[in-house]
Amino acid sequence: MYVCICKGVTDNAIREQVAAGARSLADVSRATGCSTQCGKCACFAESLVSEAVTKGVQVHRAA
């Protein structure tokens, strides 16, 4: 699902960044641009990052 419409960032893209070592929204934003334009996605994106860091990452890839 799209989290950041402005930059086209999905929940899986955020999880992939956490799997690659991102530990904060700032880390994810630097890599993807998420929340750097209008900022409306920042709260939800931050919750996804926190959840992925806390629970471990599950990345779903399309077949």
HTML snippet that shows the backbone in 3Dmol.js (N, CA, C, O; Angstrom):
<script src="https://3Dmol.org/build/3Dmol-min.js"></script>
<div id="view" style="width:600px;height:400px;position:relative"></div>
<script>
const pdb = `
ATOM      1  N   MET A   1       0.842  -1.168   0.000  1.00  0.00           N
ATOM      2  CA  MET A   1       0.000   0.000   0.000  1.00  0.00           C
ATOM      3  C   MET A   1       0.891   1.235   0.000  1.00  0.00           C
ATOM      4  O   MET A   1       1.973   1.237   0.586  1.00  0.00           O
ATOM      5  N   TYR A   2       0.424   2.271  -0.657  1.00  0.00           N
ATOM      6  CA  TYR A   2       1.185   3.517  -0.680  1.00  0.00           C
ATOM      7  C   TYR A   2       1.065   4.223   0.658  1.00  0.00           C
ATOM      8  O   TYR A   2      -0.032   4.385   1.193  1.00  0.00           O
ATOM      9  N   VAL A   3       2.195   4.639   1.187  1.00  0.00           N
ATOM     10  CA  VAL A   3       2.247   5.406   2.425  1.00  0.00           C
ATOM     11  C   VAL A   3       2.458   6.873   2.073  1.00  0.00           C
ATOM     12  O   VAL A   3       1.785   7.750   2.616  1.00  0.00           O
ATOM     13  N   CYS A   4       3.388   7.138   1.168  1.00  0.00           N
ATOM     14  CA  CYS A   4       3.700   8.498   0.724  1.00  0.00           C
ATOM     15  C   CYS A   4       3.315   8.618  -0.751  1.00  0.00           C
ATOM     16  O   CYS A   4       4.000   8.101  -1.634  1.00  0.00           O
ATOM     17  N   ILE A   5       2.228   9.298  -0.987  1.00  0.00           N
ATOM     18  CA  ILE A   5       1.746   9.479  -2.359  1.00  0.00           C
ATOM     19  C   ILE A   5       2.680  10.421  -3.129  1.00  0.00           C
ATOM     20  O   ILE A   5       2.954  10.200  -4.309  1.00  0.00           O
ATOM     21  N   CYS A   6       3.161  11.457  -2.465  1.00  0.00           N
ATOM     22  CA  CYS A   6       4.014  12.442  -3.136  1.00  0.00           C
ATOM     23  C   CYS A   6       5.258  11.810  -3.761  1.00  0.00           C
ATOM     24  O   CYS A   6       5.654  12.168  -4.870  1.00  0.00           O
ATOM     25  N   LYS A   7       5.863  10.880  -3.048  1.00  0.00           N
ATOM     26  CA  LYS A   7       7.107  10.255  -3.509  1.00  0.00           C
ATOM     27  C   LYS A   7       6.923   8.814  -3.956  1.00  0.00           C
ATOM     28  O   LYS A   7       7.885   8.174  -4.381  1.00  0.00           O
ATOM     29  N   GLY A   8       5.695   8.289  -3.867  1.00  0.00           N
ATOM     30  CA  GLY A   8       5.419   6.931  -4.327  1.00  0.00           C
ATOM     31  C   GLY A   8       6.064   5.849  -3.474  1.00  0.00           C
ATOM     32  O   GLY A   8       6.525   4.833  -3.996  1.00  0.00           O
ATOM     33  N   VAL A   9       6.098   6.066  -2.161  1.00  0.00           N
ATOM     34  CA  VAL A   9       6.745   5.119  -1.245  1.00  0.00           C
ATOM     35  C   VAL A   9       5.692   4.191  -0.637  1.00  0.00           C
ATOM     36  O   VAL A   9       4.670   4.647  -0.124  1.00  0.00           O
ATOM     37  N   THR A  10       5.955   2.892  -0.703  1.00  0.00           N
ATOM     38  CA  THR A  10       5.020   1.898  -0.175  1.00  0.00           C
ATOM     39  C   THR A  10       5.466   1.405   1.204  1.00  0.00           C
ATOM     40  O   THR A  10       6.586   1.660   1.647  1.00  0.00           O
ATOM     41  N   ASP A  11       4.553   0.692   1.863  1.00  0.00           N
ATOM     42  CA  ASP A  11       4.895   0.092   3.157  1.00  0.00           C
ATOM     43  C   ASP A  11       6.022  -0.924   2.995  1.00  0.00           C
ATOM     44  O   ASP A  11       6.887  -1.029   3.865  1.00  0.00           O
ATOM     45  N   ASN A  12       6.023  -1.663   1.904  1.00  0.00           N
ATOM     46  CA  ASN A  12       7.108  -2.627   1.668  1.00  0.00           C
ATOM     47  C   ASN A  12       8.446  -1.925   1.460  1.00  0.00           C
ATOM     48  O   ASN A  12       9.481  -2.426   1.899  1.00  0.00           O
ATOM     49  N   ALA A  13       8.434  -0.783   0.804  1.00  0.00           N
ATOM     50  CA  ALA A  13       9.682  -0.035   0.612  1.00  0.00           C
ATOM     51  C   ALA A  13      10.243   0.413   1.959  1.00  0.00           C
ATOM     52  O   ALA A  13      11.457   0.406   2.164  1.00  0.00           O
ATOM     53  N   ILE A  14       9.364   0.800   2.868  1.00  0.00           N
ATOM     54  CA  ILE A  14       9.799   1.199   4.209  1.00  0.00           C
ATOM     55  C   ILE A  14      10.379  -0.003   4.941  1.00  0.00           C
ATOM     56  O   ILE A  14      11.436   0.101   5.564  1.00  0.00           O
ATOM     57  N   ARG A  15       9.697  -1.142   4.871  1.00  0.00           N
ATOM     58  CA  ARG A  15      10.202  -2.357   5.523  1.00  0.00           C
ATOM     59  C   ARG A  15      11.542  -2.794   4.918  1.00  0.00           C
ATOM     60  O   ARG A  15      12.427  -3.257   5.637  1.00  0.00           O
ATOM     61  N   GLU A  16      11.686  -2.647   3.612  1.00  0.00           N
ATOM     62  CA  GLU A  16      12.956  -2.993   2.961  1.00  0.00           C
ATOM     63  C   GLU A  16      14.091  -2.113   3.478  1.00  0.00           C
ATOM     64  O   GLU A  16      15.210  -2.589   3.672  1.00  0.00           O
ATOM     65  N   GLN A  17      13.805  -0.841   3.700  1.00  0.00           N
ATOM     66  CA  GLN A  17      14.829   0.059   4.233  1.00  0.00           C
ATOM     67  C   GLN A  17      15.225  -0.336   5.652  1.00  0.00           C
ATOM     68  O   GLN A  17      16.402  -0.278   6.007  1.00  0.00           O
ATOM     69  N   VAL A  18      14.248  -0.736   6.464  1.00  0.00           N
ATOM     70  CA  VAL A  18      14.564  -1.198   7.818  1.00  0.00           C
ATOM     71  C   VAL A  18      15.403  -2.472   7.745  1.00  0.00           C
ATOM     72  O   VAL A  18      16.365  -2.630   8.497  1.00  0.00           O
ATOM     73  N   ALA A  19      15.042  -3.372   6.845  1.00  0.00           N
ATOM     74  CA  ALA A  19      15.818  -4.604   6.672  1.00  0.00           C
ATOM     75  C   ALA A  19      17.252  -4.295   6.242  1.00  0.00           C
ATOM     76  O   ALA A  19      18.180  -5.043   6.551  1.00  0.00           O
ATOM     77  N   ALA A  20      17.417  -3.186   5.528  1.00  0.00           N
ATOM     78  CA  ALA A  20      18.745  -2.787   5.055  1.00  0.00           C
ATOM     79  C   ALA A  20      19.521  -1.975   6.089  1.00  0.00           C
ATOM     80  O   ALA A  20      20.665  -1.588   5.853  1.00  0.00           O
ATOM     81  N   GLY A  21      18.882  -1.716   7.253  1.00  0.00           N
ATOM     82  CA  GLY A  21      19.612  -1.031   8.315  1.00  0.00           C
ATOM     83  C   GLY A  21      19.019   0.262   8.821  1.00  0.00           C
ATOM     84  O   GLY A  21      19.511   0.808   9.808  1.00  0.00           O
ATOM     85  N   ALA A  22      17.976   0.779   8.181  1.00  0.00           N
ATOM     86  CA  ALA A  22      17.347   2.012   8.657  1.00  0.00           C
ATOM     87  C   ALA A  22      16.749   1.774  10.037  1.00  0.00           C
ATOM     88  O   ALA A  22      16.172   0.716  10.288  1.00  0.00           O
ATOM     89  N   ARG A  23      16.881   2.740  10.929  1.00  0.00           N
ATOM     90  CA  ARG A  23      16.355   2.603  12.281  1.00  0.00           C
ATOM     91  C   ARG A  23      15.463   3.767  12.691  1.00  0.00           C
ATOM     92  O   ARG A  23      15.005   3.825  13.833  1.00  0.00           O
ATOM     93  N   SER A  24      15.215   4.691  11.773  1.00  0.00           N
ATOM     94  CA  SER A  24      14.375   5.849  12.084  1.00  0.00           C
ATOM     95  C   SER A  24      13.702   6.345  10.810  1.00  0.00           C
ATOM     96  O   SER A  24      14.086   5.975   9.700  1.00  0.00           O
ATOM     97  N   LEU A  25      12.697   7.186  10.993  1.00  0.00           N
ATOM     98  CA  LEU A  25      12.043   7.791   9.836  1.00  0.00           C
ATOM     99  C   LEU A  25      13.043   8.640   9.056  1.00  0.00           C
ATOM    100  O   LEU A  25      12.985   8.695   7.828  1.00  0.00           O
ATOM    101  N   ALA A  26      13.948   9.293   9.755  1.00  0.00           N
ATOM    102  CA  ALA A  26      14.961  10.104   9.065  1.00  0.00           C
ATOM    103  C   ALA A  26      15.808   9.242   8.130  1.00  0.00           C
ATOM    104  O   ALA A  26      16.116   9.651   7.010  1.00  0.00           O
ATOM    105  N   ASP A  27      16.181   8.050   8.592  1.00  0.00           N
ATOM    106  CA  ASP A  27      16.944   7.129   7.743  1.00  0.00           C
ATOM    107  C   ASP A  27      16.140   6.746   6.505  1.00  0.00           C
ATOM    108  O   ASP A  27      16.658   6.760   5.388  1.00  0.00           O
ATOM    109  N   VAL A  28      14.872   6.404   6.714  1.00  0.00           N
ATOM    110  CA  VAL A  28      13.997   6.007   5.605  1.00  0.00           C
ATOM    111  C   VAL A  28      13.782   7.180   4.657  1.00  0.00           C
ATOM    112  O   VAL A  28      13.790   7.004   3.438  1.00  0.00           O
ATOM    113  N   SER A  29      13.593   8.364   5.203  1.00  0.00           N
ATOM    114  CA  SER A  29      13.373   9.560   4.377  1.00  0.00           C
ATOM    115  C   SER A  29      14.570   9.861   3.487  1.00  0.00           C
ATOM    116  O   SER A  29      14.408  10.214   2.319  1.00  0.00           O
ATOM    117  N   ARG A  30      15.764   9.722   4.037  1.00  0.00           N
ATOM    118  CA  ARG A  30      16.979   9.959   3.231  1.00  0.00           C
ATOM    119  C   ARG A  30      17.055   8.995   2.056  1.00  0.00           C
ATOM    120  O   ARG A  30      17.484   9.370   0.964  1.00  0.00           O
ATOM    121  N   ALA A  31      16.643   7.762   2.279  1.00  0.00           N
ATOM    122  CA  ALA A  31      16.748   6.740   1.233  1.00  0.00           C
ATOM    123  C   ALA A  31      15.612   6.781   0.224  1.00  0.00           C
ATOM    124  O   ALA A  31      15.817   6.468  -0.949  1.00  0.00           O
ATOM    125  N   THR A  32      14.408   7.165   0.666  1.00  0.00           N
ATOM    126  CA  THR A  32      13.229   7.054  -0.199  1.00  0.00           C
ATOM    127  C   THR A  32      12.561   8.378  -0.541  1.00  0.00           C
ATOM    128  O   THR A  32      11.826   8.464  -1.525  1.00  0.00           O
ATOM    129  N   GLY A  33      12.806   9.403   0.251  1.00  0.00           N
ATOM    130  CA  GLY A  33      12.108  10.669   0.069  1.00  0.00           C
ATOM    131  C   GLY A  33      10.793  10.732   0.820  1.00  0.00           C
ATOM    132  O   GLY A  33      10.114  11.759   0.798  1.00  0.00           O
ATOM    133  N   CYS A  34      10.426   9.647   1.485  1.00  0.00           N
ATOM    134  CA  CYS A  34       9.170   9.586   2.230  1.00  0.00           C
ATOM    135  C   CYS A  34       9.099  10.715   3.258  1.00  0.00           C
ATOM    136  O   CYS A  34      10.045  10.936   4.015  1.00  0.00           O
ATOM    137  N   SER A  35       7.994  11.413   3.279  1.00  0.00           N
ATOM    138  CA  SER A  35       7.668  12.504   4.212  1.00  0.00           C
ATOM    139  C   SER A  35       8.478  13.776   3.992  1.00  0.00           C
ATOM    140  O   SER A  35       8.501  14.643   4.866  1.00  0.00           O
ATOM    141  N   THR A  36       9.139  13.908   2.853  1.00  0.00           N
ATOM    142  CA  THR A  36       9.955  15.100   2.610  1.00  0.00           C
ATOM    143  C   THR A  36       9.244  16.177   1.804  1.00  0.00           C
ATOM    144  O   THR A  36       9.788  17.264   1.612  1.00  0.00           O
ATOM    145  N   GLN A  37       8.038  15.888   1.332  1.00  0.00           N
ATOM    146  CA  GLN A  37       7.346  16.894   0.535  1.00  0.00           C
ATOM    147  C   GLN A  37       6.244  17.551   1.354  1.00  0.00           C
ATOM    148  O   GLN A  37       6.473  18.620   1.921  1.00  0.00           O
ATOM    149  N   CYS A  38       5.071  16.963   1.437  1.00  0.00           N
ATOM    150  CA  CYS A  38       3.985  17.602   2.189  1.00  0.00           C
ATOM    151  C   CYS A  38       3.983  17.194   3.659  1.00  0.00           C
ATOM    152  O   CYS A  38       3.485  17.938   4.505  1.00  0.00           O
ATOM    153  N   GLY A  39       4.534  16.017   3.973  1.00  0.00           N
ATOM    154  CA  GLY A  39       4.652  15.575   5.355  1.00  0.00           C
ATOM    155  C   GLY A  39       3.439  14.904   5.960  1.00  0.00           C
ATOM    156  O   GLY A  39       3.484  14.490   7.118  1.00  0.00           O
ATOM    157  N   LYS A  40       2.354  14.783   5.209  1.00  0.00           N
ATOM    158  CA  LYS A  40       1.137  14.183   5.762  1.00  0.00           C
ATOM    159  C   LYS A  40       1.305  12.709   6.108  1.00  0.00           C
ATOM    160  O   LYS A  40       0.542  12.175   6.912  1.00  0.00           O
ATOM    161  N   CYS A  41       2.276  12.055   5.522  1.00  0.00           N
ATOM    162  CA  CYS A  41       2.498  10.625   5.758  1.00  0.00           C
ATOM    163  C   CYS A  41       3.434  10.360   6.928  1.00  0.00           C
ATOM    164  O   CYS A  41       3.599   9.206   7.323  1.00  0.00           O
ATOM    165  N   ALA A  42       4.042  11.379   7.488  1.00  0.00           N
ATOM    166  CA  ALA A  42       5.110  11.195   8.473  1.00  0.00           C
ATOM    167  C   ALA A  42       4.686  10.369   9.676  1.00  0.00           C
ATOM    168  O   ALA A  42       5.431   9.487  10.103  1.00  0.00           O
ATOM    169  N   CYS A  43       3.525  10.624  10.226  1.00  0.00           N
ATOM    170  CA  CYS A  43       3.080   9.909  11.425  1.00  0.00           C
ATOM    171  C   CYS A  43       2.915   8.419  11.134  1.00  0.00           C
ATOM    172  O   CYS A  43       3.398   7.579  11.894  1.00  0.00           O
ATOM    173  N   PHE A  44       2.239   8.095  10.045  1.00  0.00           N
ATOM    174  CA  PHE A  44       2.023   6.693   9.700  1.00  0.00           C
ATOM    175  C   PHE A  44       3.339   6.023   9.319  1.00  0.00           C
ATOM    176  O   PHE A  44       3.603   4.889   9.718  1.00  0.00           O
ATOM    177  N   ALA A  45       4.156   6.721   8.553  1.00  0.00           N
ATOM    178  CA  ALA A  45       5.451   6.162   8.155  1.00  0.00           C
ATOM    179  C   ALA A  45       6.313   5.882   9.381  1.00  0.00           C
ATOM    180  O   ALA A  45       6.973   4.845   9.453  1.00  0.00           O
ATOM    181  N   GLU A  46       6.310   6.788  10.329  1.00  0.00           N
ATOM    182  CA  GLU A  46       7.094   6.587  11.544  1.00  0.00           C
ATOM    183  C   GLU A  46       6.597   5.381  12.331  1.00  0.00           C
ATOM    184  O   GLU A  46       7.396   4.639  12.903  1.00  0.00           O
ATOM    185  N   SER A  47       5.279   5.183  12.362  1.00  0.00           N
ATOM    186  CA  SER A  47       4.748   4.011  13.066  1.00  0.00           C
ATOM    187  C   SER A  47       5.162   2.719  12.363  1.00  0.00           C
ATOM    188  O   SER A  47       5.444   1.721  13.027  1.00  0.00           O
ATOM    189  N   LEU A  48       5.201   2.725  11.036  1.00  0.00           N
ATOM    190  CA  LEU A  48       5.657   1.542  10.297  1.00  0.00           C
ATOM    191  C   LEU A  48       7.130   1.244  10.571  1.00  0.00           C
ATOM    192  O   LEU A  48       7.512   0.087  10.747  1.00  0.00           O
ATOM    193  N   VAL A  49       7.944   2.278  10.605  1.00  0.00           N
ATOM    194  CA  VAL A  49       9.365   2.095  10.895  1.00  0.00           C
ATOM    195  C   VAL A  49       9.532   1.518  12.300  1.00  0.00           C
ATOM    196  O   VAL A  49      10.271   0.553  12.496  1.00  0.00           O
ATOM    197  N   SER A  50       8.849   2.107  13.268  1.00  0.00           N
ATOM    198  CA  SER A  50       8.955   1.633  14.653  1.00  0.00           C
ATOM    199  C   SER A  50       8.516   0.187  14.785  1.00  0.00           C
ATOM    200  O   SER A  50       9.169  -0.611  15.458  1.00  0.00           O
ATOM    201  N   GLU A  51       7.407  -0.148  14.138  1.00  0.00           N
ATOM    202  CA  GLU A  51       6.894  -1.519  14.183  1.00  0.00           C
ATOM    203  C   GLU A  51       7.887  -2.494  13.554  1.00  0.00           C
ATOM    204  O   GLU A  51       8.148  -3.564  14.104  1.00  0.00           O
ATOM    205  N   ALA A  52       8.432  -2.124  12.414  1.00  0.00           N
ATOM    206  CA  ALA A  52       9.378  -2.999  11.721  1.00  0.00           C
ATOM    207  C   ALA A  52      10.652  -3.191  12.538  1.00  0.00           C
ATOM    208  O   ALA A  52      11.203  -4.291  12.585  1.00  0.00           O
ATOM    209  N   VAL A  53      11.117  -2.131  13.177  1.00  0.00           N
ATOM    210  CA  VAL A  53      12.325  -2.221  13.998  1.00  0.00           C
ATOM    211  C   VAL A  53      12.060  -3.082  15.228  1.00  0.00           C
ATOM    212  O   VAL A  53      12.890  -3.913  15.596  1.00  0.00           O
ATOM    213  N   THR A  54      10.904  -2.886  15.865  1.00  0.00           N
ATOM    214  CA  THR A  54      10.569  -3.593  17.098  1.00  0.00           C
ATOM    215  C   THR A  54      10.260  -5.065  16.874  1.00  0.00           C
ATOM    216  O   THR A  54      10.752  -5.925  17.604  1.00  0.00           O
ATOM    217  N   LYS A  55       9.447  -5.356  15.866  1.00  0.00           N
ATOM    218  CA  LYS A  55       8.969  -6.717  15.645  1.00  0.00           C
ATOM    219  C   LYS A  55       9.828  -7.513  14.677  1.00  0.00           C
ATOM    220  O   LYS A  55       9.613  -8.712  14.500  1.00  0.00           O
ATOM    221  N   GLY A  56      10.770  -6.880  14.068  1.00  0.00           N
ATOM    222  CA  GLY A  56      11.506  -7.548  12.998  1.00  0.00           C
ATOM    223  C   GLY A  56      10.796  -7.245  11.692  1.00  0.00           C
ATOM    224  O   GLY A  56       9.653  -6.788  11.690  1.00  0.00           O
ATOM    225  N   VAL A  57      11.450  -7.490  10.623  1.00  0.00           N
ATOM    226  CA  VAL A  57      10.936  -7.072   9.319  1.00  0.00           C
ATOM    227  C   VAL A  57      10.411  -8.259   8.538  1.00  0.00           C
ATOM    228  O   VAL A  57      11.050  -9.308   8.464  1.00  0.00           O
ATOM    229  N   GLN A  58       9.227  -8.075   7.954  1.00  0.00           N
ATOM    230  CA  GLN A  58       8.679  -9.043   7.013  1.00  0.00           C
ATOM    231  C   GLN A  58       8.417  -8.296   5.719  1.00  0.00           C
ATOM    232  O   GLN A  58       7.551  -7.424   5.665  1.00  0.00           O
ATOM    233  N   VAL A  59       9.155  -8.631   4.687  1.00  0.00           N
ATOM    234  CA  VAL A  59       8.992  -7.981   3.394  1.00  0.00           C
ATOM    235  C   VAL A  59       8.258  -8.940   2.479  1.00  0.00           C
ATOM    236  O   VAL A  59       8.692 -10.073   2.270  1.00  0.00           O
ATOM    237  N   HIS A  60       7.140  -8.475   1.933  1.00  0.00           N
ATOM    238  CA  HIS A  60       6.349  -9.295   1.022  1.00  0.00           C
ATOM    239  C   HIS A  60       6.701  -8.907  -0.403  1.00  0.00           C
ATOM    240  O   HIS A  60       6.531  -7.754  -0.799  1.00  0.00           O
ATOM    241  N   ARG A  61       7.177  -9.843  -1.149  1.00  0.00           N
ATOM    242  CA  ARG A  61       7.564  -9.586  -2.539  1.00  0.00           C
ATOM    243  C   ARG A  61       6.528 -10.184  -3.475  1.00  0.00           C
ATOM    244  O   ARG A  61       6.004 -11.274  -3.242  1.00  0.00           O
ATOM    245  N   ALA A  62       6.250  -9.451  -4.528  1.00  0.00           N
ATOM    246  CA  ALA A  62       5.317  -9.946  -5.546  1.00  0.00           C
ATOM    247  C   ALA A  62       5.975 -11.093  -6.308  1.00  0.00           C
ATOM    248  O   ALA A  62       7.189 -11.109  -6.512  1.00  0.00           O
ATOM    249  N   ALA A  63       5.164 -12.032  -6.714  1.00  0.00           N
ATOM    250  CA  ALA A  63       5.687 -13.203  -7.440  1.00  0.00           C
ATOM    251  C   ALA A  63       6.056 -12.854  -8.853  1.00  0.00           C
ATOM    252  O   ALA A  63       6.511 -13.717  -9.603  1.00  0.00           O
TER     253      ALA A  63
END
`;
const viewer = $3Dmol.createViewer("view");
viewer.addModel(pdb, "pdb");
viewer.setStyle({}, {cartoon: {color: "spectrum"}});
viewer.zoomTo();
viewer.render();
</script>
